[in-house]
Amino acid sequence: MKLQELSAKPKLTKILIDDEATIKTYGESIEFYIYDRYSMDLYMKLSSIEDLNDSSVMQSIAYDIMLDEEGNKIMTEGHQLPLDLQIKAVEKTLINLGNSMTQTSPK
């Protein structure tokens, strides 16, 4: 297989926050999007976080890649998510980034 066969433009992937507490609080699941692949630079930034308890760094990275269905940033100047959704959205984003690292692994 040639390397270029694995190269593709990033595609938006829907992420759902659909746990029982979220649905009870907001009446439905919450959706946002991230791309299915990112640059090595982003993964290096994540791997270089020295203090895993430094939530501001992880939140900043996650907020940069949380998108709407058209690929636009959701979190812009002056906007803030409710605390319960901040935590869940950052967690879902980081989990999905970790999963995308193995997107070309054999199934």
HELIX and SHEET records of a PDB file:
HELIX    1   1 LEU A    3  LEU A    6  5                                   4    
HELIX    2   2 GLU A   20  TYR A   26  1                                   7    
HELIX    3   3 MET A   40  SER A   47  1                                   8    
HELIX    4   4 SER A   55  ILE A   65  1                                  11    
HELIX    5   5 LEU A   83  SER A  100  1                                  18    
SHEET    1   A 2 LEU A  12  ILE A  17  0                                        
SHEET    2   A 2 ILE A  30  TYR A  35 -1                                        
END                                                                             
